[in-house]
Amino acid sequence: MFSPDLTPTIQLNTRGLRCPEPVMMLHQAIRKSKSGDVVEVLATDPSTSWDIPKFCMHLGHELLAQEELKDATGLKEYRYLVQKG
């Protein structure tokens, strides 16, 4: 569950995109942001559930939250909060 205290600096809607696009978009957003900024990623590709945590681990960013939801049609949706390290 996401904390209401965490307000993302940047929001990325990667719904409908397949990996590696969501991770590439996250990487671009992180590069353009300042240390401590928080990026929210919304995705529908299930492979983001391991790609985004590994991205954070390897590049020294903090995965603040990871959540699996269902959209209005019952399809799975993934949300992440990533803080630039």
Contacts in CASP RR format, 6 or more apart in sequence:
PFRMAT RR
TARGET T0000
AUTHOR 0000-0000-0000
METHOD contacts of the structure
MODEL  1
MFSPDLTPTIQLNTRGLRCPEPVMMLHQAIRKSKSGDVVEVLATDPSTSW
DIPKFCMHLGHELLAQEELKDATGLKEYRYLVQKG
1 65 0 8 1.000
1 67 0 8 1.000
2 65 0 8 1.000
2 67 0 8 1.000
2 79 0 8 1.000
2 81 0 8 1.000
3 65 0 8 1.000
6 38 0 8 1.000
6 64 0 8 1.000
6 65 0 8 1.000
6 81 0 8 1.000
7 38 0 8 1.000
8 38 0 8 1.000
8 39 0 8 1.000
8 40 0 8 1.000
8 81 0 8 1.000
9 33 0 8 1.000
9 37 0 8 1.000
9 38 0 8 1.000
9 39 0 8 1.000
10 29 0 8 1.000
10 33 0 8 1.000
10 37 0 8 1.000
10 38 0 8 1.000
10 39 0 8 1.000
10 40 0 8 1.000
11 39 0 8 1.000
11 40 0 8 1.000
11 42 0 8 1.000
12 22 0 8 1.000
12 25 0 8 1.000
12 26 0 8 1.000
12 29 0 8 1.000
12 39 0 8 1.000
12 40 0 8 1.000
12 41 0 8 1.000
12 42 0 8 1.000
13 42 0 8 1.000
14 21 0 8 1.000
14 22 0 8 1.000
14 25 0 8 1.000
14 26 0 8 1.000
14 41 0 8 1.000
14 42 0 8 1.000
14 43 0 8 1.000
14 44 0 8 1.000
14 45 0 8 1.000
14 48 0 8 1.000
15 42 0 8 1.000
15 43 0 8 1.000
15 44 0 8 1.000
15 77 0 8 1.000
16 43 0 8 1.000
16 44 0 8 1.000
16 45 0 8 1.000
17 25 0 8 1.000
17 43 0 8 1.000
17 44 0 8 1.000
17 45 0 8 1.000
18 45 0 8 1.000
18 47 0 8 1.000
19 45 0 8 1.000
19 47 0 8 1.000
19 48 0 8 1.000
19 51 0 8 1.000
20 51 0 8 1.000
22 41 0 8 1.000
22 43 0 8 1.000
22 45 0 8 1.000
22 48 0 8 1.000
22 51 0 8 1.000
22 52 0 8 1.000
23 48 0 8 1.000
23 51 0 8 1.000
23 52 0 8 1.000
23 55 0 8 1.000
25 41 0 8 1.000
26 39 0 8 1.000
26 41 0 8 1.000
26 52 0 8 1.000
26 55 0 8 1.000
26 82 0 8 1.000
27 55 0 8 1.000
27 59 0 8 1.000
29 39 0 8 1.000
30 39 0 8 1.000
30 59 0 8 1.000
30 61 0 8 1.000
30 82 0 8 1.000
30 84 0 8 1.000
33 39 0 8 1.000
33 84 0 8 1.000
34 84 0 8 1.000
35 84 0 8 1.000
35 85 0 8 1.000
36 83 0 8 1.000
36 84 0 8 1.000
36 85 0 8 1.000
37 83 0 8 1.000
37 84 0 8 1.000
38 64 0 8 1.000
38 81 0 8 1.000
38 82 0 8 1.000
38 83 0 8 1.000
38 84 0 8 1.000
39 81 0 8 1.000
39 82 0 8 1.000
39 83 0 8 1.000
39 84 0 8 1.000
40 79 0 8 1.000
40 80 0 8 1.000
40 81 0 8 1.000
41 48 0 8 1.000
41 52 0 8 1.000
41 78 0 8 1.000
41 79 0 8 1.000
41 80 0 8 1.000
41 82 0 8 1.000
42 77 0 8 1.000
42 78 0 8 1.000
42 79 0 8 1.000
43 52 0 8 1.000
43 77 0 8 1.000
43 78 0 8 1.000
43 79 0 8 1.000
43 80 0 8 1.000
44 75 0 8 1.000
44 76 0 8 1.000
44 77 0 8 1.000
44 78 0 8 1.000
45 78 0 8 1.000
46 76 0 8 1.000
46 78 0 8 1.000
48 78 0 8 1.000
48 80 0 8 1.000
49 66 0 8 1.000
49 68 0 8 1.000
49 78 0 8 1.000
52 63 0 8 1.000
52 66 0 8 1.000
52 80 0 8 1.000
52 82 0 8 1.000
53 63 0 8 1.000
53 66 0 8 1.000
55 61 0 8 1.000
56 62 0 8 1.000
56 63 0 8 1.000
56 82 0 8 1.000
57 63 0 8 1.000
60 85 0 8 1.000
61 82 0 8 1.000
61 83 0 8 1.000
61 84 0 8 1.000
61 85 0 8 1.000
62 82 0 8 1.000
62 83 0 8 1.000
62 85 0 8 1.000
63 80 0 8 1.000
63 81 0 8 1.000
63 82 0 8 1.000
64 81 0 8 1.000
64 82 0 8 1.000
64 83 0 8 1.000
65 79 0 8 1.000
65 80 0 8 1.000
65 81 0 8 1.000
66 78 0 8 1.000
66 79 0 8 1.000
66 80 0 8 1.000
67 78 0 8 1.000
67 79 0 8 1.000
67 80 0 8 1.000
68 76 0 8 1.000
68 77 0 8 1.000
68 78 0 8 1.000
69 76 0 8 1.000
69 77 0 8 1.000
69 78 0 8 1.000
69 79 0 8 1.000
70 76 0 8 1.000
70 77 0 8 1.000
71 77 0 8 1.000
END
